Amino acid sequence: TIDVQSGQKVLDVCAGTNAIGIALLEKQPDLQIHAIDRSRAMQAVGQESARKLGMHIDSTIGDVHTLPFPDNHFDVVTLQYASRHLRIMDVCHEIRRVLKPGGHFYHCDMLRPPNKIVEWIYYAYLRFCLNFTALLFRSSTSARHCKEYFINALRMFYSADEFSDLLRDVGFEEISSQTLLGGMIGYHRAMKPLDK
């Protein structure tokens, strides 16, 4: 769902183990991929994965709420499956700042379904999966308590339409979104205005 063109400079925010950066380089090998994540250990794994494939991804360890990059620097910025754990409006402001005018932001995450029945089924399913996994792997009591954090992070997050509104409030244009599974997962694409 991420459109890239030859030679573009791409930033992957909360890059983790560089799965997105590697996938983009497989699609377009001459991209300049920059990854930022707070976890040094995850980035070490990501760097090793890229190296094994003969790829290069620049890595920055730091707080994504204050991106250490200049204004108008990247053609594309992506944030995948991490936004529920961030001060997302702050991060979106920073993403807009580092994008070049006309550059695109791509977002994907689990979202709060707008339909209350779908939402109830969704949380019941997640509770079952998390409990089953905890039992299977004999998780500790403290690890089991994390499931409530996970569910609450979804419950307090945005629906796809609300996230589109947030992007509009931050100053993005040409916002489009798609959802899957009744709004449980949402994809967003937004552009930084050309005149900013």
Salt bridges, closest charged atoms under 4 A:
GLU48 OE1 - ARG51 NH2 3.28
ASP58 OD2 - HIS34 ND1 3.72
ASP58 OD1 - HIS56 NE2 2.72
ASP63 OD2 - ARG38 NH2 3.97
ASP63 OD1 - HIS65 ND1 2.70
ASP71 OD1 - ARG97 NH1 2.75
ASP75 OD1 - LYS100 NZ 3.29
ASP90 OD2 - ARG87 NE 2.97
GLU94 OE1 - ARG97 NH2 2.99
ASP109 OD1 - ARG84 NE 2.95
GLU119 OE1 - LYS116 NZ 3.28
GLU148 OE2 - ARG127 NE 3.34
GLU162 OE1 - ARG112 NH2 2.30
ASP165 OD1 - ARG168 NH1 2.91
